[in-house]
Amino acid sequence: MNDLLVSGFLAPGWGWYVAILTVLSLLACLWILRANSTKKADTSEAKLHGQNEWDGLREYDNPLPKWWSNLFYITVFFAFAYLLLYPGLIVTNGLLGWSTASLYRDEVREMKAETDPIFEAYSKQDVKTVSADKGALKIGARLFQTYCVQCHGTDMRGSKGFPNLVDNDWLYPGTPDGIKATILEGRNGMMPPFAGVLKPDQITDTAQYVLSLSGRSTVPAAVGRGEVTFKQICSACHGPDGKGNVALGAPNLTDDIWLYGGSLATIVETLNKGRQGQMPAQKDTLGEARVHLLAAYVYAQSQEQAQSQPQSNRAP
């Protein structure tokens, strides 16, 4: 079946409706053209068509000029030929079997034949080595602008719920191979909700303690109570010191870098409702060779930005 039907835009019944209507319209054009290209046999001379006259111009019942009608015939027959050869009628693929999907596949095949050798050459080097190659970084930058800016932004600094990739603070390993694994396989981060586990005052106290871990001003009494709850429940993922765990994707709570926001209200909301984040896997979309270059670009940019940040703001 035609690409349009396969994609689900039209049901087969509608396809036949469009096809029949198209053919009938072209046949009607031929009939009208034929009817207006000949004079009646019993007419010896042209007659005035009604009383139509404007600015000295009169309308007679002469047949259409030959050059004009011939062009019209060519147009109609061209339309029939096109519909016969190509899938213009929707219900048939045409004699040539052409489709937009096949055109796309051919273009992708040509592009891959030209670019794959370049990607394969870089894939034989480790990510860190590729991250020092200016030519590779230009390709990686274009890949990032095509596939990653929708979430992480053109400046790679992310937004609420989407990590900043240049602050050297990593939810998962920020090593060259760790970044590549994240892009290839994706990540599924989940902070469970505690609204049904902890009382409201316990959640508020725990949020106060979390704020204190990054040196934020807090209520001392609440911090003491929240520390008890934190060590009982939260330390399993974030560690007893709150420095997180990259193996689990549990964030460091001591560096004052926040994925969803670091206000008391936002932290309370996170504890109550939990959070879910997903980094989609790109293995099937891009292939490992392109992911290799993309990972090198992300690693290079993170290292470049890290050099300009104060040591106290860097992840251990």
PASEBA-1860 file (N, C-alpha, C; in nm, 3 decimals):
! residues 316
1> MNDLLVSG> 0.083/-0.120/0.000/0.000/0.000/0.000/0.087/0.124/0.000 ~ 0.027/0.235/-0.038/0.097/0.362/-0.044/0.144/0.407/0.094 ~ 0.254/0.485/0.098/0.309/0.534/0.225/0.205/0.607/0.308 ~ 0.118/0.683/0.240/0.021/0.762/0.314/-0.075/0.674/0.391 ~ -0.117/0.563/0.331/-0.206/0.471/0.400/-0.134/0.399/0.512 ~ -0.011/0.355/0.484/0.065/0.283/0.585/0.086/0.369/0.708 ~ 0.110/0.498/0.689/0.134/0.587/0.802/0.008/0.617/0.881 ~ -0.108/0.575/0.829/-0.230/0.589/0.907/-0.302/0.721/0.888
9> FLAPGWGW> -0.261/0.803/0.789/-0.329/0.930/0.770/-0.468/0.911/0.710 ~ -0.482/0.814/0.622/-0.611/0.788/0.558/-0.644/0.641/0.565 ~ -0.770/0.610/0.591/-0.817/0.472/0.586/-0.833/0.431/0.440 ~ -0.827/0.301/0.409/-0.839/0.258/0.268/-0.964/0.309/0.199 ~ -1.078/0.317/0.269/-1.200/0.367/0.208/-1.186/0.510/0.159 ~ -1.122/0.594/0.240/-1.099/0.732/0.199/-1.002/0.738/0.082 ~ -0.909/0.646/0.074/-0.816/0.643/-0.038/-0.888/0.622/-0.169 ~ -0.981/0.528/-0.171/-1.057/0.505/-0.293/-1.147/0.624/-0.327
17> YVAILTVL> -1.200/0.688/-0.226/-1.282/0.808/-0.249/-1.201/0.916/-0.320 ~ -1.080/0.939/-0.271/-0.993/1.041/-0.332/-0.954/1.000/-0.474 ~ -0.922/0.871/-0.494/-0.881/0.824/-0.626/-0.993/0.840/-0.728 ~ -1.114/0.796/-0.694/-1.228/0.806/-0.787/-1.261/0.952/-0.816 ~ -1.259/1.036/-0.711/-1.289/1.177/-0.731/-1.185/1.244/-0.822 ~ -1.060/1.206/-0.809/-0.954/1.263/-0.891/-0.972/1.226/-1.037 ~ -0.996/1.097/-1.064/-1.014/1.053/-1.203/-1.137/1.116/-1.266 ~ -1.247/1.121/-1.192/-1.369/1.183/-1.245/-1.347/1.331/-1.275
25> SLLACLWI> -1.271/1.398/-1.192/-1.242/1.540/-1.214/-1.163/1.561/-1.342 ~ -1.066/1.475/-1.368/-0.988/1.487/-1.491/-1.073/1.457/-1.614 ~ -1.159/1.354/-1.604/-1.249/1.324/-1.715/-1.345/1.439/-1.741 ~ -1.392/1.504/-1.635/-1.480/1.620/-1.651/-1.408/1.734/-1.721 ~ -1.280/1.751/-1.688/-1.200/1.855/-1.755/-1.191/1.827/-1.905 ~ -1.170/1.699/-1.943/-1.163/1.664/-2.085/-1.296/1.690/-2.155 ~ -1.407/1.656/-2.088/-1.539/1.677/-2.149/-1.566/1.825/-2.171 ~ -1.536/1.907/-2.070/-1.558/2.052/-2.083/-1.469/2.109/-2.192
33> LRANSTKK> -1.344/2.062/-2.197/-1.251/2.110/-2.299/-1.300/2.073/-2.438 ~ -1.346/1.950/-2.456/-1.396/1.906/-2.586/-1.520/1.985/-2.626 ~ -1.609/2.007/-2.530/-1.735/2.077/-2.560/-1.711/2.221/-2.602 ~ -1.605/2.280/-2.553/-1.579/2.421/-2.582/-1.475/2.441/-2.692 ~ -1.434/2.330/-2.756/-1.332/2.341/-2.861/-1.388/2.323/-3.000 ~ -1.519/2.292/-3.012/-1.581/2.270/-3.144/-1.706/2.354/-3.158 ~ -1.737/2.390/-3.281/-1.860/2.464/-3.311/-1.970/2.366/-3.350 ~ -2.094/2.406/-3.328/-2.206/2.321/-3.368/-2.212/2.312/-3.520
41> ADTSEAKL> -2.255/2.195/-3.571/-2.252/2.171/-3.715/-2.343/2.264/-3.792 ~ -2.456/2.306/-3.731/-2.552/2.388/-3.804/-2.523/2.537/-3.792 ~ -2.408/2.572/-3.739/-2.375/2.713/-3.721/-2.274/2.754/-3.827 ~ -2.313/2.848/-3.913/-2.223/2.892/-4.021/-2.132/3.004/-3.978 ~ -2.169/3.079/-3.881/-2.085/3.188/-3.833/-2.107/3.207/-3.684 ~ -2.009/3.271/-3.622/-2.016/3.291/-3.478/-2.129/3.386/-3.442 ~ -2.198/3.357/-3.334/-2.306/3.441/-3.286/-2.268/3.506/-3.155 ~ -2.328/3.619/-3.130/-2.304/3.689/-3.004/-2.360/3.606/-2.890
49> HGQNEWDG> -2.277/3.586/-2.789/-2.317/3.506/-2.674/-2.393/3.595/-2.576 ~ -2.527/3.585/-2.584/-2.609/3.669/-2.499/-2.594/3.815/-2.538 ~ -2.602/3.904/-2.439/-2.588/4.047/-2.462/-2.462/4.099/-2.393 ~ -2.362/4.011/-2.375/-2.242/4.051/-2.302/-2.156/4.143/-2.386 ~ -2.142/4.265/-2.339/-2.054/4.362/-2.403/-1.998/4.454/-2.296 ~ -1.869/4.478/-2.306/-1.804/4.565/-2.206/-1.692/4.643/-2.271 ~ -1.706/4.774/-2.267/-1.602/4.863/-2.320/-1.569/4.830/-2.465 ~ -1.671/4.798/-2.540/-1.651/4.768/-2.682/-1.615/4.625/-2.712
57> LREYDNPL> -1.600/4.544/-2.609/-1.565/4.403/-2.628/-1.691/4.318/-2.619 ~ -1.708/4.225/-2.716/-1.823/4.139/-2.719/-1.780/3.993/-2.707 ~ -1.867/3.911/-2.648/-1.838/3.769/-2.629/-1.917/3.688/-2.731 ~ -1.844/3.616/-2.819/-1.907/3.531/-2.919/-1.889/3.384/-2.879 ~ -1.964/3.298/-2.947/-1.958/3.155/-2.916/-1.855/3.082/-3.001 ~ -1.743/3.148/-3.031/-1.635/3.083/-3.103/-1.572/2.973/-3.018 ~ -1.521/2.867/-3.078/-1.450/2.764/-3.001/-1.320/2.820/-2.942 ~ -1.265/2.751/-2.843/-1.141/2.795/-2.781/-1.026/2.794/-2.881
65> PKWWSNLF> -0.931/2.886/-2.868/-0.815/2.885/-2.960/-0.742/2.751/-2.954 ~ -0.691/2.705/-3.067/-0.625/2.576/-3.073/-0.503/2.568/-2.981 ~ -0.423/2.676/-2.977/-0.302/2.672/-2.895/-0.338/2.657/-2.746 ~ -0.449/2.723/-2.708/-0.490/2.716/-2.567/-0.546/2.579/-2.532 ~ -0.633/2.526/-2.619/-0.694/2.396/-2.592/-0.589/2.285/-2.597 ~ -0.490/2.298/-2.687/-0.385/2.197/-2.693/-0.302/2.195/-2.564 ~ -0.272/2.313/-2.510/-0.200/2.319/-2.383/-0.282/2.254/-2.271 ~ -0.413/2.278/-2.275/-0.501/2.220/-2.175/-0.503/2.066/-2.187
73> YITVFFAF> -0.509/2.016/-2.312/-0.505/1.872/-2.333/-0.374/1.812/-2.278 ~ -0.263/1.879/-2.309/-0.133/1.831/-2.261/-0.131/1.825/-2.109 ~ -0.189/1.926/-2.046/-0.191/1.929/-1.899/-0.270/1.812/-1.841 ~ -0.386/1.785/-1.900/-0.472/1.676/-1.850/-0.405/1.540/-1.873 ~ -0.349/1.520/-1.993/-0.284/1.391/-2.021/-0.158/1.373/-1.936 ~ -0.090/1.483/-1.909/0.025/1.475/-1.818/-0.020/1.430/-1.679 ~ -0.135/1.480/-1.634/-0.186/1.442/-1.503/-0.218/1.293/-1.500 ~ -0.281/1.241/-1.609/-0.309/1.098/-1.615/-0.180/1.016/-1.612
81> AYLLLYPG> -0.079/1.060/-1.686/0.048/0.987/-1.690/0.116/0.988/-1.553 ~ 0.109/1.103/-1.487/0.171/1.113/-1.354/0.103/1.018/-1.255 ~ -0.030/1.017/-1.257/-0.105/0.930/-1.165/-0.082/0.783/-1.196 ~ -0.051/0.753/-1.322/-0.025/0.614/-1.360/0.114/0.569/-1.312 ~ 0.211/0.661/-1.317/0.349/0.625/-1.283/0.380/0.640/-1.134 ~ 0.316/0.738/-1.069/0.347/0.770/-0.930/0.224/0.746/-0.841 ~ 0.244/0.740/-0.708/0.132/0.709/-0.617/0.041/0.827/-0.587 ~ 0.004/0.903/-0.691/-0.083/1.017/-0.669/-0.226/0.981/-0.634
89> LIVTNGLL> -0.270/0.859/-0.673/-0.407/0.816/-0.645/-0.422/0.753/-0.506 ~ -0.313/0.745/-0.433/-0.311/0.694/-0.295/-0.328/0.542/-0.287 ~ -0.422/0.486/-0.365/-0.451/0.344/-0.353/-0.354/0.257/-0.432 ~ -0.263/0.317/-0.506/-0.164/0.242/-0.583/-0.028/0.308/-0.569 ~ 0.077/0.228/-0.576/0.213/0.282/-0.568/0.263/0.332/-0.702 ~ 0.186/0.315/-0.808/0.230/0.358/-0.940/0.321/0.255/-1.005 ~ 0.334/0.265/-1.138/0.414/0.168/-1.212/0.562/0.175/-1.176 ~ 0.610/0.291/-1.136/0.751/0.306/-1.102/0.783/0.261/-0.960
97> GWSTASLY> 0.679/0.241/-0.878/0.701/0.197/-0.740/0.771/0.301/-0.654 ~ 0.764/0.426/-0.690/0.832/0.533/-0.616/0.753/0.569/-0.490 ~ 0.825/0.606/-0.384/0.759/0.652/-0.262/0.854/0.745/-0.189 ~ 0.799/0.830/-0.104/0.883/0.920/-0.024/0.971/0.840/0.071 ~ 0.919/0.726/0.119/0.999/0.643/0.211/1.120/0.587/0.139 ~ 1.101/0.539/0.016/1.215/0.485/-0.058/1.315/0.595/-0.093 ~ 1.264/0.715/-0.123/1.353/0.827/-0.150/1.436/0.861/-0.027 ~ 1.370/0.862/0.089/1.442/0.889/0.213/1.548/0.783/0.240
105> RDEVREMK> 1.511/0.655/0.221/1.608/0.547/0.243/1.727/0.559/0.149 ~ 1.702/0.597/0.025/1.812/0.613/-0.071/1.905/0.727/-0.029 ~ 1.845/0.838/0.016/1.927/0.952/0.059/2.009/0.918/0.183 ~ 1.948/0.845/0.277/2.021/0.804/0.397/2.134/0.710/0.359 ~ 2.107/0.618/0.266/2.211/0.523/0.223/2.329/0.597/0.160 ~ 2.299/0.696/0.076/2.405/0.773/0.014/2.485/0.852/0.117 ~ 2.413/0.913/0.212/2.479/0.990/0.316/2.569/0.902/0.402 ~ 2.517/0.784/0.440/2.595/0.694/0.525/2.718/0.642/0.452
113> AETDPIFE> 2.705/0.617/0.322/2.820/0.569/0.245/2.931/0.673/0.244 ~ 2.892/0.801/0.252/2.990/0.909/0.250/3.048/0.939/0.388 ~ 2.965/0.929/0.490/3.008/0.972/0.623/3.054/0.859/0.715 ~ 3.005/0.737/0.693/3.039/0.627/0.783/3.189/0.603/0.796 ~ 3.266/0.611/0.686/3.411/0.591/0.702/3.475/0.692/0.797 ~ 3.421/0.815/0.800/3.474/0.917/0.890/3.445/0.880/1.035 ~ 3.321/0.841/1.061/3.283/0.803/1.197/3.357/0.678/1.243 ~ 3.373/0.582/1.152/3.440/0.458/1.189/3.587/0.483/1.224
121> AYSKQDVK> 3.649/0.577/1.155/3.789/0.609/1.184/3.803/0.664/1.325 ~ 3.710/0.750/1.367/3.715/0.806/1.502/3.678/0.702/1.608 ~ 3.591/0.607/1.572/3.546/0.509/1.670/3.659/0.414/1.712 ~ 3.766/0.409/1.634/3.880/0.324/1.669/3.968/0.388/1.778 ~ 3.944/0.517/1.807/4.016/0.586/1.914/3.926/0.594/2.037 ~ 3.987/0.603/2.155/3.904/0.616/2.274/3.842/0.755/2.281 ~ 3.738/0.769/2.361/3.661/0.893/2.367/3.749/1.011/2.409 ~ 3.834/0.991/2.505/3.919/1.100/2.554/4.012/1.151/2.446
129> TVSADKGA> 4.068/1.060/2.366/4.156/1.101/2.255/4.078/1.180/2.152 ~ 3.958/1.133/2.119/3.875/1.202/2.020/3.837/1.341/2.070 ~ 3.820/1.356/2.202/3.779/1.485/2.259/3.884/1.594/2.240 ~ 4.005/1.557/2.201/4.111/1.655/2.176/4.127/1.687/2.028 ~ 4.046/1.625/1.944/4.055/1.645/1.799/3.955/1.752/1.756 ~ 4.006/1.862/1.701/3.919/1.975/1.666/3.819/1.936/1.556 ~ 3.863/1.857/1.460/3.772/1.814/1.354/3.659/1.730/1.409 ~ 3.691/1.640/1.502/3.588/1.555/1.563/3.490/1.639/1.644
137> LKIGARLF> 3.541/1.741/1.712/3.454/1.823/1.796/3.356/1.905/1.710 ~ 3.397/1.943/1.591/3.305/2.014/1.502/3.189/1.924/1.461 ~ 3.221/1.798/1.433/3.115/1.703/1.398/3.026/1.677/1.519 ~ 3.090/1.659/1.636/3.014/1.636/1.759/2.922/1.752/1.792 ~ 2.969/1.875/1.765/2.886/1.993/1.792/2.762/1.992/1.704 ~ 2.777/1.951/1.577/2.660/1.946/1.489/2.562/1.837/1.533 ~ 2.616/1.725/1.579/2.528/1.620/1.631/2.452/1.668/1.753 ~ 2.522/1.740/1.841/2.457/1.792/1.962/2.348/1.892/1.925
145> QTYCVQCH> 2.375/1.981/1.831/2.277/2.080/1.791/2.155/2.016/1.726 ~ 2.173/1.900/1.666/2.062/1.832/1.600/1.978/1.750/1.697 ~ 2.044/1.679/1.789/1.972/1.580/1.869/1.957/1.614/2.018 ~ 2.033/1.709/2.069/2.039/1.726/2.215/1.990/1.861/2.267 ~ 1.988/1.963/2.182/1.957/2.097/2.232/1.812/2.109/2.280 ~ 1.724/2.021/2.231/1.584/2.029/2.271/1.569/2.017/2.422 ~ 1.655/1.940/2.485/1.649/1.921/2.631/1.758/1.999/2.704 ~ 1.879/1.994/2.653/1.993/2.050/2.726/2.027/2.194/2.684
153> GTDMRGSK> 1.960/2.247/2.582/1.982/2.385/2.542/2.105/2.402/2.454 ~ 2.107/2.511/2.379/2.219/2.537/2.289/2.349/2.561/2.364 ~ 2.339/2.608/2.489/2.459/2.632/2.568/2.495/2.514/2.657 ~ 2.419/2.405/2.646/2.443/2.281/2.720/2.417/2.296/2.870 ~ 2.353/2.402/2.912/2.332/2.427/3.055/2.197/2.374/3.104 ~ 2.123/2.309/3.017/2.000/2.244/3.059/1.893/2.341/3.105 ~ 1.795/2.286/3.176/1.686/2.364/3.233/1.625/2.279/3.344 ~ 1.515/2.321/3.399/1.454/2.247/3.509/1.422/2.103/3.467
161> GFPNLVDN> 1.483/2.007/3.534/1.461/1.867/3.503/1.555/1.810/3.399 ~ 1.638/1.897/3.337/1.733/1.854/3.234/1.873/1.899/3.276 ~ 1.964/1.805/3.297/2.094/1.838/3.358/2.179/1.936/3.279 ~ 2.252/2.018/3.354/2.358/2.102/3.299/2.476/2.012/3.269 ~ 2.525/2.015/3.146/2.632/1.924/3.106/2.771/1.986/3.116 ~ 2.780/2.112/3.159/2.911/2.179/3.162/2.947/2.231/3.301 ~ 2.876/2.185/3.406/2.910/2.232/3.541/2.994/2.131/3.619 ~ 3.032/2.020/3.550/3.115/1.916/3.610/3.048/1.850/3.730
169> DWLYPGTP> 2.916/1.855/3.734/2.839/1.787/3.839/2.755/1.681/3.769 ~ 2.781/1.554/3.799/2.721/1.446/3.721/2.630/1.359/3.806 ~ 2.511/1.331/3.754/2.422/1.235/3.819/2.475/1.093/3.801 ~ 2.523/1.066/3.681/2.585/0.938/3.648/2.731/0.965/3.614 ~ 2.815/0.862/3.598/2.957/0.886/3.577/2.986/0.988/3.466 ~ 3.070/1.086/3.497/3.108/1.188/3.401/3.238/1.158/3.330 ~ 3.280/1.033/3.337/3.400/0.991/3.265/3.367/0.977/3.117 ~ 3.469/0.973/3.029/3.440/0.956/2.886/3.353/0.835/2.856
177> DGIKATIL> 3.388/0.720/2.915/3.308/0.599/2.889/3.171/0.607/2.956 ~ 3.164/0.674/3.073/3.036/0.689/3.141/2.939/0.774/3.061 ~ 2.989/0.882/3.003/2.904/0.968/2.920/2.856/0.892/2.797 ~ 2.946/0.815/2.736/2.907/0.737/2.618/2.800/0.635/2.654 ~ 2.816/0.568/2.770/2.716/0.470/2.812/2.581/0.535/2.834 ~ 2.580/0.656/2.891/2.455/0.729/2.915/2.383/0.758/2.784 ~ 2.458/0.804/2.684/2.397/0.840/2.556/2.351/0.713/2.483 ~ 2.431/0.610/2.488/2.398/0.487/2.417/2.274/0.418/2.474
185> EGRNGMMP> 2.278/0.394/2.603/2.175/0.312/2.667/2.063/0.393/2.732 ~ 2.084/0.524/2.751/1.985/0.606/2.818/1.990/0.586/2.969 ~ 1.913/0.667/3.040/1.905/0.656/3.186/1.760/0.676/3.230 ~ 1.722/0.609/3.336/1.591/0.627/3.396/1.610/0.659/3.544 ~ 1.597/0.788/3.576/1.615/0.832/3.714/1.481/0.838/3.786 ~ 1.478/0.796/3.912/1.353/0.797/3.986/1.378/0.827/4.133 ~ 1.312/0.933/4.179/1.312/0.969/4.321/1.173/0.932/4.373 ~ 1.161/0.833/4.461/1.027/0.788/4.505/0.957/0.894/4.589
193> PFAGVLKP> 0.825/0.901/4.583/0.750/0.995/4.667/0.741/0.943/4.810 ~ 0.745/1.036/4.906/0.739/0.997/5.047/0.618/1.055/5.119 ~ 0.522/1.108/5.043/0.404/1.168/5.106/0.327/1.065/5.188 ~ 0.326/0.940/5.145/0.254/0.839/5.219/0.338/0.767/5.322 ~ 0.466/0.803/5.328/0.557/0.737/5.421/0.589/0.827/5.539 ~ 0.613/0.955/5.511/0.650/1.049/5.615/0.537/1.148/5.642 ~ 0.532/1.196/5.763/0.435/1.299/5.799/0.481/1.434/5.741 ~ 0.388/1.526/5.724/0.425/1.656/5.667/0.537/1.726/5.743
201> DQITDTAQ> 0.534/1.722/5.876/0.640/1.790/5.950/0.774/1.719/5.934 ~ 0.772/1.586/5.914/0.896/1.513/5.890/0.956/1.552/5.754 ~ 0.870/1.569/5.656/0.917/1.609/5.523/0.977/1.749/5.528 ~ 0.912/1.840/5.599/0.965/1.977/5.611/1.099/1.976/5.684 ~ 1.110/1.898/5.790/1.236/1.891/5.865/1.347/1.831/5.779 ~ 1.313/1.729/5.702/1.413/1.667/5.614/1.460/1.766/5.508 ~ 1.366/1.844/5.455/1.403/1.946/5.356/1.496/2.050/5.417 ~ 1.472/2.086/5.542/1.560/2.180/5.612/1.701/2.120/5.626
209> YVLSLSGR> 1.709/1.993/5.656/1.839/1.928/5.669/1.911/1.924/5.535 ~ 1.837/1.894/5.427/1.897/1.892/5.293/1.955/2.029/5.259 ~ 1.883/2.135/5.293/1.935/2.270/5.270/2.064/2.293/5.347 ~ 2.072/2.241/5.468/2.191/2.263/5.551/2.314/2.193/5.493 ~ 2.293/2.087/5.414/2.406/2.014/5.358/2.488/2.099/5.261 ~ 2.423/2.197/5.198/2.494/2.284/5.105/2.520/2.422/5.166 ~ 2.510/2.430/5.299/2.543/2.554/5.367/2.437/2.660/5.360 ~ 2.312/2.623/5.332/2.203/2.719/5.324/2.151/2.748/5.465
217> STVPAAVG> 2.098/2.868/5.486/2.044/2.905/5.617/1.921/2.821/5.648 ~ 1.913/2.767/5.765/1.805/2.678/5.803/1.765/2.702/5.948 ~ 1.662/2.628/5.991/1.617/2.632/6.130/1.689/2.521/6.205 ~ 1.778/2.552/6.299/1.860/2.449/6.365/1.781/2.334/6.424 ~ 1.671/2.362/6.491/1.593/2.255/6.554/1.537/2.160/6.449 ~ 1.489/2.217/6.338/1.433/2.134/6.231/1.542/2.050/6.165 ~ 1.662/2.109/6.153/1.774/2.037/6.092/1.808/1.912/6.174 ~ 1.809/1.926/6.306/1.839/1.812/6.391/1.739/1.700/6.374
225> RGEVTFKQ> 1.610/1.735/6.367/1.509/1.632/6.349/1.516/1.572/6.208 ~ 1.542/1.658/6.110/1.549/1.609/5.972/1.667/1.518/5.947 ~ 1.777/1.542/6.020/1.895/1.457/6.002/1.863/1.312/6.038 ~ 1.785/1.293/6.143/1.748/1.158/6.184/1.671/1.087/6.072 ~ 1.573/1.157/6.016/1.494/1.098/5.907/1.580/1.072/5.785 ~ 1.668/1.167/5.753/1.754/1.154/5.636/1.841/1.028/5.647 ~ 1.904/1.011/5.760/1.995/0.896/5.777/1.919/0.764/5.777 ~ 1.793/0.767/5.818/1.713/0.645/5.820/1.664/0.607/5.681
233> ICSACHGP> 1.625/0.705/5.602/1.556/0.677/5.476/1.637/0.720/5.353 ~ 1.695/0.838/5.355/1.754/0.898/5.236/1.899/0.857/5.212 ~ 1.969/0.820/5.318/2.110/0.790/5.304/2.135/0.665/5.220 ~ 2.034/0.579/5.205/2.051/0.459/5.125/2.090/0.492/4.981 ~ 2.040/0.603/4.928/2.072/0.645/4.791/2.175/0.758/4.790 ~ 2.153/0.858/4.875/2.237/0.978/4.872/2.361/0.966/4.959 ~ 2.373/0.856/5.034/2.488/0.839/5.120/2.470/0.909/5.254 ~ 2.539/0.864/5.358/2.524/0.925/5.491/2.568/1.070/5.495
241> DGKGNVAL> 2.658/1.110/5.404/2.705/1.248/5.401/2.633/1.332/5.295 ~ 2.538/1.270/5.221/2.459/1.342/5.120/2.531/1.371/4.991 ~ 2.645/1.304/4.968/2.722/1.334/4.847/2.676/1.254/4.726 ~ 2.570/1.178/4.739/2.510/1.109/4.626/2.582/0.982/4.586 ~ 2.534/0.924/4.474/2.589/0.798/4.425/2.568/0.794/4.274 ~ 2.677/0.811/4.197/2.664/0.815/4.051/2.622/0.679/3.994 ~ 2.645/0.572/4.068/2.602/0.441/4.019/2.451/0.430/4.014 ~ 2.384/0.503/4.103/2.237/0.502/4.109/2.174/0.623/4.042
249> GAPNLTDD> 2.256/0.723/4.013/2.200/0.848/3.962/2.145/0.935/4.072 ~ 2.185/0.909/4.198/2.140/0.990/4.312/2.226/1.114/4.322 ~ 2.168/1.233/4.316/2.247/1.356/4.310/2.321/1.389/4.440 ~ 2.429/1.460/4.423/2.505/1.517/4.535/2.424/1.632/4.593 ~ 2.390/1.627/4.721/2.308/1.731/4.783/2.390/1.836/4.857 ~ 2.523/1.827/4.845/2.609/1.918/4.921/2.672/2.028/4.836 ~ 2.651/2.024/4.702/2.722/2.119/4.615/2.636/2.237/4.572 ~ 2.512/2.245/4.622/2.422/2.356/4.590/2.393/2.367/4.440
257> IWLYGGSL> 2.393/2.252/4.372/2.354/2.245/4.230/2.227/2.160/4.224 ~ 2.120/2.218/4.166/1.988/2.154/4.175/1.930/2.129/4.037 ~ 1.873/2.012/4.021/1.813/1.976/3.893/1.672/2.033/3.878 ~ 1.597/2.037/3.988/1.459/2.087/3.983/1.441/2.217/4.060 ~ 1.543/2.262/4.128/1.533/2.385/4.207/1.570/2.357/4.352 ~ 1.635/2.453/4.416/1.684/2.431/4.551/1.614/2.511/4.659 ~ 1.495/2.563/4.631/1.421/2.633/4.735/1.359/2.532/4.832 ~ 1.323/2.579/4.950/1.261/2.491/5.050/1.132/2.431/4.994
265> ATIVETLN> 1.051/2.513/4.927/0.923/2.465/4.873/0.946/2.357/4.767 ~ 1.048/2.375/4.683/1.075/2.278/4.577/1.125/2.146/4.635 ~ 1.211/2.154/4.735/1.262/2.032/4.797/1.148/1.957/4.868 ~ 1.060/2.030/4.934/0.944/1.967/4.997/0.858/1.899/4.890 ~ 0.838/1.965/4.777/0.760/1.907/4.667/0.827/1.779/4.616 ~ 0.958/1.782/4.604/1.031/1.664/4.557/1.013/1.548/4.654 ~ 1.022/1.576/4.783/1.005/1.470/4.882/0.862/1.417/4.882 ~ 0.767/1.503/4.866/0.627/1.462/4.867/0.589/1.380/4.743
273> KGRQGQMP> 0.623/1.433/4.627/0.574/1.376/4.501/0.676/1.289/4.429 ~ 0.803/1.301/4.467/0.906/1.227/4.396/0.936/1.292/4.262 ~ 1.033/1.237/4.191/1.070/1.287/4.058/1.100/1.169/3.967 ~ 1.072/1.189/3.840/1.106/1.088/3.739/1.170/1.158/3.620 ~ 1.287/1.112/3.583/1.356/1.170/3.469/1.404/1.060/3.375 ~ 1.404/1.089/3.247/1.448/0.989/3.150/1.538/1.051/3.046 ~ 1.651/0.989/3.025/1.739/1.022/2.914/1.719/0.911/2.811 ~ 1.659/0.940/2.695/1.631/0.834/2.598/1.759/0.776/2.539
281> AQKDTLGE> 1.759/0.646/2.516/1.875/0.580/2.455/1.887/0.620/2.308 ~ 2.011/0.646/2.264/2.035/0.690/2.128/2.105/0.584/2.043 ~ 2.121/0.464/2.098/2.195/0.360/2.027/2.131/0.328/1.892 ~ 1.999/0.309/1.892/1.931/0.274/1.768/1.912/0.394/1.677 ~ 1.903/0.513/1.735/1.881/0.634/1.656/2.008/0.680/1.585 ~ 2.118/0.686/1.659/2.242/0.740/1.604/2.344/0.633/1.567 ~ 2.344/0.523/1.637/2.448/0.424/1.615/2.568/0.454/1.703 ~ 2.645/0.351/1.733/2.755/0.367/1.828/2.864/0.461/1.778
289> ARVHLLAA> 2.892/0.460/1.648/3.000/0.545/1.595/2.969/0.693/1.615 ~ 2.845/0.733/1.592/2.808/0.874/1.610/2.799/0.910/1.758 ~ 2.749/0.817/1.839/2.745/0.841/1.983/2.885/0.859/2.038 ~ 2.981/0.787/1.982/3.121/0.799/2.024/3.169/0.944/2.009 ~ 3.139/1.004/1.895/3.178/1.144/1.870/3.100/1.240/1.957 ~ 2.973/1.213/1.976/2.889/1.299/2.059/2.937/1.297/2.203 ~ 2.972/1.181/2.254/3.023/1.169/2.390/3.155/1.246/2.404 ~ 3.240/1.239/2.302/3.367/1.312/2.306/3.343/1.462/2.313
297> YVYAQSQE> 3.243/1.509/2.240/3.212/1.652/2.240/3.161/1.696/2.378 ~ 3.067/1.620/2.435/3.014/1.655/2.568/3.126/1.654/2.672 ~ 3.211/1.552/2.667/3.322/1.543/2.764/3.417/1.662/2.747 ~ 3.449/1.697/2.623/3.541/1.809/2.599/3.485/1.939/2.651 ~ 3.354/1.963/2.627/3.294/2.088/2.674/3.287/2.093/2.826 ~ 3.258/1.980/2.889/3.250/1.979/3.036/3.387/2.006/3.097 ~ 3.491/1.952/3.036/3.626/1.973/3.089/3.671/2.117/3.068 ~ 3.635/2.174/2.955/3.672/2.313/2.928/3.606/2.407/3.027
305> QAQSQPQS> 3.479/2.384/3.056/3.409/2.470/3.151/3.458/2.447/3.294 ~ 3.495/2.322/3.325/3.539/2.291/3.460/3.667/2.366/3.496 ~ 3.751/2.390/3.395/3.877/2.460/3.422/3.855/2.604/3.467 ~ 3.739/2.660/3.428/3.711/2.800/3.462/3.628/2.814/3.588 ~ 3.589/2.701/3.651/3.508/2.706/3.772/3.595/2.699/3.896 ~ 3.550/2.761/4.006/3.623/2.750/4.131/3.630/2.605/4.177 ~ 3.742/2.569/4.239/3.761/2.432/4.283/3.651/2.384/4.377 ~ 3.595/2.475/4.457/3.494/2.438/4.555/3.364/2.397/4.492
313> NRAP> 3.344/2.433/4.361/3.218/2.404/4.295/3.229/2.281/4.207 ~ 3.341/2.211/4.214/3.359/2.094/4.130/3.322/1.967/4.205 ~ 3.271/1.872/4.130/3.236/1.744/4.191/3.363/1.671/4.232 ~ 3.362/1.599/4.344/3.482/1.527/4.386/3.514/1.414/4.290
END
